[in-house]
Amino acid sequence: MKKQESFKEKLKRKMDEYVQFIYVITRKFPKDELFGATSQIRRSSLSIILNYIEGFARRKPRAQLNFLEISYGSLKESCYLLYFSQTQHWISEHEYNDGLSKIEEIGAMLWTEIHNLDKHLD
């Protein structure tokens, strides 16, 4: 019998899928953007999952919350960069919508984690 995926495992999986998606679409970005938008969107997408993981490695709830908020900020940064990439015609409208859908789902789940942790600190 297969073990059911926990909320945290599902969120990590979704974050990983998003990073993989970003790396695939950025392979076709202009070469002169390698140290600009390509690097920035890759770093911001990686920061989402890396800060999430680091947050739960911390023992203190306030430290955990800080890392989750950094993760959420990186998600918002990545969202803008995805939009920017579409306006520059580096990605298709379909790719943009696919990425945006992933961002919205991750954002809702991450916000739930932040809210649940935050209400325990008050």
Sequence and secondary structure as in RCSB ss.txt:
>XXXX:A:sequence
MKKQESFKEKLKRKMDEYVQFIYVITRKFPKDELFGATSQIRRSSLSIILNYIEGFARRKPRAQLNFLEISYGSL
KESCYLLYFSQTQHWISEHEYNDGLSKIEEIGAMLWTEIHNLDKHLD
>XXXX:A:secstr
      HHHHHHHHHHHHHHHHHHHHTTS GGGTTTHHHHHHHHHHHHHHHHHHHHH SSHHHHHHHHHHHHHHH
HHHHHHHHHHHHTTSS HHHHHHHHHHHHHHHHHHHHHHHHHHHHH 
